Amino acid sequence: MPASDKGGASPTGDPPSGASQSPAPGAAETAPFTLGELAELLDARVVGDEALRLTGLRTLERAEATDLSFLHAPALIQRAAASRAGAFLLSESLAEAAESLGRPLLVVPGDSNLALARVIQHLRPTFLPAPGIHPTAVVEDGCELGEDVHVGPYAVVGTGSRLGDRTVVEAHCVIGRGCSLGSGVRLYPGAVLYDGCDLGDRVIVHSGVVLGSDGFGYATVDGVHHKVPQVGRVVVGDDVEVGANSTIDRAVLESTEIGAGTKIDNLVQVGHNVVTGRGCILCGQAGIAGSTALGDYVVLAGQAGIVNHLEIGDGVQVAAKAAVMQDQPPGLRVAGIPAVDLKAWRRRATAAARLPELARRIRRLEKQLEALSETTRSEGD
């Protein structure tokens, strides 16, 4: 398919005709809105003036009288009182305490963080470039493109790859041969998919991500590291998000698999043949060595690491910087190097904090014992 068949942005960088627009990231001002409008959106209630018109959404510290701000914990009530915000978004559990602020409240029935996410998306919708293929993009033979696909400047789509409806491939992305992307997928600038990567629907891949690079596999014989070819795939489930500069290696023979709904932070390493369950959370700089399997809803905090060939049960939570070196049963919370049950780690940490004082006490006792021994010897003489 010629790159110009579907039109797109001009080579000068002007946005394609019909591209949706939204305020630039970081902009505080939005189109004016009322608390009543947001209450209808969120199925919430308003304490105070429903017709109050606001123009921005800001933190407590930055908010002005024309801004909506938000509270998600009782400890923030005092800071809210000092804020200049015109109104506050909060959960039902905080409503009574917040009435003392004397300002309008937007009270949501459920999780206030989820409500905040919906408000942000409503007031500042995500920019989506218009469908089309940029003239500088390369779409090789045998590709299948769904409806309303966008392929940006200098992007490459390899032979035999398939892009689902409303997929967005931004500038300088590379999609290898034989890849399959579902509907509503978004690749931010500079993302790279090696050959044979499969992405489900609504997957988000941020800049600098590499999916399908070779797994780290070598056979060492007589001091020489012989590369083991990595010919498997990477399979990413629906609604997965992969943060900037993270990497997911292809399997040796079968598939490295990321379960649906899993969220991966920046700078995360997932080794070859790893399988994660649904809804896992992998925080920044976490690393999973090859052939380890994670159950559903496993959480790895920042810089946590897991060695290879382990089984990590459903719901396991691994604390920051912990090193998991053995299988973990479902539901366990672990910390430390090597990782142990969190309660045991806390007891060890508490004991370790007391070591300097214990050492001083031992030295005092040794001196007292030495003095007592000298006294005893003198009396014996």
N, C-alpha and C positions, 0 to 999 in steps of 0.2 A: 504494500500500500504506500503510495507516495506520501511524503510527510505533509504536503500542502493540501491533501484532499479534503480535510475537514476545517481548513481555515485556522484561526487562532490569533494570538497576539502578533503584533508586527515585530520585525527584527530590531526595531529601535527600542523595544522595551515597553511601548505603550500597552495598557491592559486591553485584552480583547473586548470587543463590543458586547455589552450585556453582562459583564463580570459583576458579581455581587460586591458591594462595598460595605465596610464597617469601619468604625474609628480605628486609628492606628493603635497597636498594642501600647499600653501604658497611659493612653488618654483617659482622663477622668470624666469628661463631659459626655453626655448622651442626649438623645432627644428628650424633651421634657416628658415626665410621667407623673401619675398620681398614685398615692398609696392604694386607692380603690382599684385601680387597674392591676396593680401587682397582687392585691388580695384575691381578685378573680382568677388570676393566673395560677396562684398557689393554693387556692381553696383555703385562704387564711382569713383572719379577722383583723380589723383595725381598731385600735384604742386611740381615740382622738379624731382628728380631721381627715376623713377619707379623701377630700378634694385637695389636700395639700400637694402642690406641684413641686417636684424636685427635678434636678438636672444632672445629678452625679451619684456615683456609688464609691465611697471612700472608706478607708480605715478610720478608727476612732481618732487617731492622732492627726490625721490630715483633713477630716471632714469639716465642711462649712455648713452654714444654715440651709443651703440649698441641696445638701447631700443626704443620701440614705447611708447609714452605717449599720454594723451588725454586732451582735453579742452571741457568743456560744458557750459562755461559762459564767457562773455567779461571780467569780473573782473580777470580772470586767465591769461590774456595775459601777464601781467607784471611778474607774477610768472613763466610763460613759458619761458620768455626771460632769466631768471636766471637759468633755468633748463639746465641740460647737455644732455637732450634727443636728440636722433638722428632724430626723426620725431614725428609728432603730428597727432592724429585723432581728427576731429572736424566736426561740421555741416557747411553747405553752408553759413549760416548767419554769421559765424565768419571768413570765409576764407579771406576776404579782409583785416581785421585787423591783421590776423595772418601772412600775407605775410611779414610783417615787421620783423618777427623772423629770416628770412633768412635761414630757414631749410625746408626740404621736408614736405609736408602736405598731409594727406589722407582725402579728403573732401567727406563727405557722404551726400546724397540728403535729408535724413529725420532726424529722431531723433538720435543724437549722442550716447545717452545712450543705445538705442536698438542696434545700430551698435557695440558699445563696447561689449555688451552681446554676440553678434554673433562672434566677434573676439575671446573673451575668450573661448567660446565653441569650436571654430575651433582650437585654439592653445592648449587648455588644455581640451580635451574632458572628460566628466564625466566617472569615472571608473565604469564599470559594471562587476560584477562577472559572471563567466561562468555558464550556466545552469546546474542544478543538485541539488540533495538533499544531504546535508552533512550527514555522518553516524550518527552523534549525534542528528540530528533533529528528531522530532516526528511528523509524518503525520498520523492522526487517520483514522479510517475506513470511507468510504463513501465520501472522499474528491475528488474533481475534479481539476486536474492541467492542465493548458493549455500548449502550446508549449513554450520551452525555459524558463521555470520557474526556479528560484534559491531560495532554502530554506537553510539558513545558519546554522552555528553551534548552537545547543541547542535551535533552534526555535521550536515552537509548532503550528501546524495547527489543529484546532478542527474538530470534526466529522461533516460531511456534508458541509464543507466550500468549496468554489470554488475560484480558482485563475486563472485570465486571462493570456493570452499569455504575455511573457516577464516580468512578475511580479517578483520583487526581494524582498525577505523577509530576512533581515539580521540577524545576530547573536542575540539570546536571545529575539527575538520578540515572542509575543503570539497572535495568532488569535483564537478567541473563536469558538464555535459551530455555524453552520449555517450562517457564514459570506459570503459575496460575494465581490470579488475584481475584477475590470475590467482589461483591458490590460495595460501594461506599468506602473503599480503601483509600488512604491518603499517605503518600510518600513525600516527606518534606525534602527540601533541596539537598542533594548530595548523598541520599541513601543509596545503598548498593545491595542488590539481590543477585547472588551467584546463580548459575544454572540450576533449575529444578527445585525452586522454592515454591511452596504452596501456602497462600494466605487466605484465610476465611473472610467473612464479611466484616466491614467496619473496622478493619485493622488500621492502626495509626503507627507509622514508622518515622521517627524523627531523624534529623540531619546527622550524618556521620555513622549511622547504623550500618553494620555489615551482617547480612543474613546468608548463611551457606558457605562461609569460608571453610577451608579445610580444617578438620579436627586435628588436634595435636597428637599424632600417632606415629611412633617410630619403633623399629626393631633394632636393638643394639647388639651387634655381633662383632667380637674382636675389636672393640673400641670404636666401631663405625656405626653411626645412626642411619639406618635405612628407612626411608619414608614408607609408611603403609598407606596406599592410596585410599582416599576418602571419597567414596562414590555414592553415598546415601543422599538423603534429602533433608530439608527443614520444612516442617509442617506447623503452621501457626493457626490456632483456632480463632473463632469469631470474637470480636470485641477486645482483642489484645492490643495493648499500647507498648511500644518499645522506645525507651528514652534515648536521647542523643548519645552517640559514640558507644553504644552497647553492641555486643557481638554474640551471635548464636551460630555455633559451628555445625556443619553438616555431619551426618552420621557416617560411620565407616561403610555400612552396607544398607541399613534400613532407614530409620528416620529419627532425627531429633525433633521432639514434639513439645509445643507450648500449648497448654490447655486453654480453652475458651475463657475469656474474662480476666486472664492474668495481666497484671500491670508490672512493667519492668522499668526501673528508674534509669538514669544516666550511668554510663560506665560500668555496666554489668557484663560479666562473662559467663556464658552458658556453653559448656563443653559438648563434645560430640556424644551422640546417643542418649543425652539427657532427656527425660520425659517429666514434664510438670503436669499436675492436675489442673482442675478448674480454679479460677479465682485466686491464684497465688499472687503474693506481693514480694517483689525482689527489689530491695532498696539499693541505693547507689554504692558502687564498688563491691557488691556481693559477687561471689564466684562459685560456680558449681562445676566440679570436675566430671570427667566423662563417665557415662553409663550409670549415673545416679538417677533415681526416680523419686519425685516429690508427689505426695498425695494432694488432695484438694485443699485449697485455702491455707497453704503453708506460707509463713512470713519469714523472710530473711532480712534482718535489719542491716544497716550500713556496714560494709566491709566484712560481713559474715562470709565464711567459707565452708564448703562441704567437699570432702575428699571423694574419690571415685568409688563406683560400685556399691553405693549405699541405698537403703530404703528408708525414706523419711515419710512418716505416716501423716494422715489427714490432720490439718489444724496445728501442726507443730509450729512453734514460734522460736526463732533463733535470734538471740540478742546481738547487738552490734559488736563487731570484731571477734565473735565467737568462731571457733574452729570445730566443726562436727566431724568426728573421726570414727563413728560407729552408727549402726542403724538406730533410728529413733521411733518409739511407738507413737500412735496417734495421740494428739492433744498435749504432748509434753512441751514445756517451756524450758529452754536450755540457754546457758551462758558459759563463757570462759574458754580457756585453751588448756586441754581439750574440753569440749563442751560437756557440761553435766547439768543435772536438774537445777533449775533456777534457785530453788530454795537452798539446795546444798551449796551452790556457788555463793549465795549471799552470806551463808554462815562462814564459808571460807574467807570471803572478803572482809567480814567483820573481824574474824580472828586475825587476819593478816594486818589489819589496821592497828591491832593491839600489840603487835610484835615488838615495836620499839620500847613501849612501856614495860612489857614483860622482860625484855632484855635488860633494861635498867634495874628492874627488881631482882633479877637473877644475879647481876653483878653486885648489888648491895648485899644479897644473901651470901654470895661467895666471900665477900670481904668480912661479913660478920662471922661466917663459919671459920675463916682463916684466923681472925682475931680470937675466937673462942678456942681454936686448936692451940694457938700460941699460949693462951692463958692456962689451958689444961697442962701443956708440957711444962710450963714454968712452975706450976703448983706441984707437979710430979717430981721435979728436980729438988 
